Structure formats: structure tokens, C-alpha cells
């Protein structure tokens, strides 16, 4: 009877325990699900608290530890993050996601031996992970464990098959280990596997060369070139050998063979031309041979815009005439019409030559090939502006506004709006002009040219004079001897009826302008008249009339006003 009571009691305990375990599991699952939902909603604080509560409910479940490790990493608590990540792996060692996360955590914390252990375990679970094997190879090599690096490369070869990349890597590891014989043997095996491929034979020869067996290597290169005279790899290898031996005659001969080898890459040719230029500069800088090689290269069917641009850069360095460089840059555009840098250089040359029509044509084409390059709209607009074609200039600038963005050069954008404002003002679009000037100063608030013009045009209208005075004062602080800026400031003071100050600054203007314009002389007369010096004012007006008559500088209505001032011997407002 007692025995049966004992058994019954044990069954009751087990049943109660099972119920408790089921209740714990249900509570854990409920809180964990709620934590994940909060995480998905972006409520990370709530998710973090719920996950911690999950561990309080059941510390033998791995999921909460895994997610908490990520949160602790975000909180920069590296030790706690690592501890929780390790705990997740301990509780569920077959979970490859946990293992990979643990390995990455070790790597982040530069615990490389521990990372290697984790990655090896990961490879045991996922044997086809070539990315993990590749990372292991790097780590073993970094740790100087060449044997394990080579062993792991062998595992990678089993998955991918033998290849040039893997054989070369293995040979390099053998070389680092100091096992020259094995390094050479590895590449010989690859070359023997592909006996008709001369590139593999060159790789084998390269390995012989770097491991001290130069004569054997050179013999292989020579043999390859007898069978395949244009083999680029053999040519480059022999060139390196001749350079190493200081054999300039054979090196120069080989340079030309490589340069004009149809199999050579642009990078090969550029590198060799750099060598030729370097040697030329060391021996006096004679450009004759260099230019001959460049021109031969540019005549090749395989030539490209990069080589042409390199040639132009060299010619520019040697300060050759712009017309000579221009021909090469035009060849760049023949090959690559969308080459913005070459076109911009051509615009620069045309600008220096004051060939505004050429500037316009280049920029017009650029707007087809480089529609997002603001500078072309800018130079086209200025060229039209200087030709007096205001409508075309305005059209170019207004189209250019659409390509201005946050990455645009603030100085160019500022000048862009400044010129746009000048054009609009000349066309009588005063409010639009003032808006353009405002935009100019947003991009660069110390654009002196804009500040001067903006201030002067405001003073002409007799509006916002205090603001105009502040802007103009900045210009004379920046350039205290600039007659144009001094004249503007003097005129604004005049408009503010600060006549004595205005006379002081108009005197400074005249001191700094040896060839005063009719407008400046008229300003001087107006200012002197209101400062009480009427005879001197009359003399300035007469000088202004003589200058205007000689240069046709003043418009008819203003000229008539000036004549009335002289006739009446007093100030007359326009």
C-alpha cells in the first residue's frame, strides 16, 4: 500500500512540474512574441525590456539572448553583447545564424583566435560556405598560421576546383612560409594542367623569378614570345627584368613593343608612358620622343580618350601652345563626346582667345552630352551676354538654374546668379534681378561684385538705402582702392543726403581712377553741388559732357539732363 502511495505521489509531482513548465513556456513565448512585435514597430526600448523579462522567465532559451546581444552592441556595451552572443550559441550550438553572429562579434572586437574557432565550427555545419573559408584563409594568414591557411585553401579548391586565383594564392602562402620549392611546384602543377596556355606558363615563370630563379624564368618568357610574340604578360615580365638589370636599351625596346601591342590595356600603356616621361624628365626633359610615342598611340585603332587626355596633360605640363593642346583635346571629344573635363578645357582656351562664338558652340554641344553640368550654361550665358545677345544669355542662365543642386560649387553658383541679375536688370526686369542677387548672396554672402551692383541699382531706385549702404560698405572694406566700388558708396551717401561724407568718398574715387567715366564725373558734380561747391560742380559736369560726347557713354535722356545742369548752373534731377 505504501509503495502505491509513493508512486502516486511521484506522478502528481511530475504532473505539477509539467504543468509549471508548460506555463513557463507559454509565458516566455507570449513575452518574446510581444518583444519581436515591438521591435518591428521600432519601439526598441519596449522590446529591450520585454526580452530581459524573457530571460527572467526562462534562462535556458536562446532567442532572447541573441536579440539582446544586438541591443547591447548598439549600446556600446561590448562585453555584455559578447557574453549574450556566446550564451545563445551555448544553448543552441547547431544554429548557424548564432555562430556566424558570434564570429562577426569576435571580428569586430578583434578577437581573431576566437573568431577562427567560431568560423571553423560554422564550416563544420555549412561545408559549402566558400565565403567563410575565404575569411578563414585571411585570418590564418594574418595570424601567420600558413599551414592552416594552405589547408583551408585546399578545402576551397575542393568546392571550386583548381583555378589560377587559388593556385596563385596557395603559391604565395608557400612563399610567405619560406617554402620556395612548394611555391614553385604549385604553379608548375597549374601550368602543366594547361600546357597550351602561355599565360599560365608566364605565371609559373613569375613564381620562379620572385623565388630567385631568374634565368629559368627569363628562358620561359623568351620561349613564350617566340611562340606568341604579342603575349602581353611575357612582355611586361621581361620589361620588369630589364628595368631590374638597368638594361635601358632592351627596356626601351620592350616598352615600345608593349605600348603598341594590341593586347595591352590602357592601364599598361599609361603606366609605361609615365615611366617614359619620368625618365625623360630625369635626363633634361626633352619631349620629342615622348610626343612621338603619344602621337603613335593616338593613331592606333585601340586608342581611347584616357590616353588622349593623358597626352594633353603632358603637353600642358610642358607649357606647349594652347592650339597644340586643343587639337589633342578635340580628339578626346571625337572618342568620348561626353568627356566634360576635356570640353571644359577647350572652353577655357576659347575664352582666353576671346572666341565667344567657339565658347557658345562648345557649351551648346555640352548641354546635349553633359546636361547636368552647370558650368556650361554659365559660360554660354556669359559669352552671349558679352556679345550683347541678352535674350540668348537669359535663356542659357534660366536653363542652368534647373541643374543647380546641393553639390554645386557655391562660388560658381553665386557668380551664376550675379550675372543673371545683371542681365535681368538690363532687360528692365528689376524685381527678378533683385531676386537673383538675393539668391547669389545666399550661396556666397561676400560676393563683392554682386554686393556692389545690387547696392547701386537699389540707390538708383532710391529704395532700401540703408541696406544698400551696408552692402556697399562691405565692398570698399574688401577693396578700398577700387574706384567703381568707391563711386557706388559715394553715390549711396549722396542719396542718403550725407553730402560731406559723399564728397570725401568721391574724392577717393577720383584719386583711384585715372580715366574717370562720364557717369563718375557727373556723380562728382552732383555731390559737389550739394556740398556747397557749385563752381567745382560745374567743372565736373562740363568734363562729364566732354567725356560723354567723345565716348557716347550717356543715354539721350541723361545727356539732356547733364546739358541742362550746365546751362542752368544748378543740379537738375532726372
C-alpha angles and dihedrals in degrees: 000000000000090000092056092048090053092050091047090050092051091050090052091051091049092048092050090048092051091050090050091049091049089049091050091049092049092049092047092049092047094051093042092051090049090050092053091048091052090048091053089051090052094249093135097163091057092044091050093052092046092051091051088051089052089060090050089054096046123001093185097071117094104205099075091049090052095054094040089055088061092050093049089050088055089050089054091243094137098171094050091045091052092046092053092045090052090048091053090052092046090053094045109021095169094059105109093194090058091046093050091048091050091050091050090048091053090048092050090052091044093241092144101169090052090046090053091052091050093047092049089054089048090053090053089057096040109029096176096058100120090173091060091047090050091052091048091053090054092048094048090048091048090051091049091244095138095164093060091041090055091044090052091048087056090055089051091050089054089058100039102026127237113314142165091253096052095040091050091049092049092047089050090052091051089051091051089049089054095245099130093167093057091044091055093043092054093057093041089056089053092047092048089051089059104031094166095053110091093191090066089048088054091051089052089049090049089055091050089049098051090045093057102263096114099152092055090047094050090048090056092047090051091049092049091052092050089056095037112019094186097051101139096200094054092046093051091047093051090047089055088049093051091048089050090051092047087237097152096173095057091037092056091046091050092046089060092046090053095042092055096038107117089216094058116107126232088249090056092051095045091049092050093046088052087055092049091049092047092052091045092053091048090056101049103295100264104173097194099097093037093055092045090055092046093051092048089050092050090052091056118103088230093056118121140191094264091063092046091051090048089053091050090050090052092049089049090051089052089051094238120172116287091235091060093048090045091062091056093046090051087054087054089056091048088058097036113018090182094059098124097184093055092046092049090053089052089050088053092052092048090049092052089050089050089236096149094171090057090049090052093049093048093048092045090056090044090058087062097047100028104028093161097054106104096193092070092057088048097053093041090052093049091048090053090045093054090049088054093245095135098169092053090045092051091048092052093050095045091052089049093057089072093063097050111111141159091279094055119115105264093214093054093043090049092052089044092060092040093058091041088056091050091051093048091049092053089051091053094251093133101162091046089048092053090049089052091051090050090053090048092056092046089061095041117005094193098057094140097193091053093046090054097048094042091050093047095049090049089052091050088057091043092232135125089007095165090055090045091052092052092049093047093047089058090057095053091046088055095044109016094178098047105119094201092055093043091052091052092050092047091050093050090051087051090052088051088053091243090137101165091051090045091054090051092055096041087054089053088049093054091046090056098042116068092179105043117194125231090253092053092048091049090050089051091052093049092049094046091048092056091043087061100256099116098162092054089046090056091051091052091050091050090050089049091053092050091050093046092049091051097046103026085231102150127066117244097257092049091045091054090050090052091050090051091052090055095044094047093036090224141091115279120189116227 
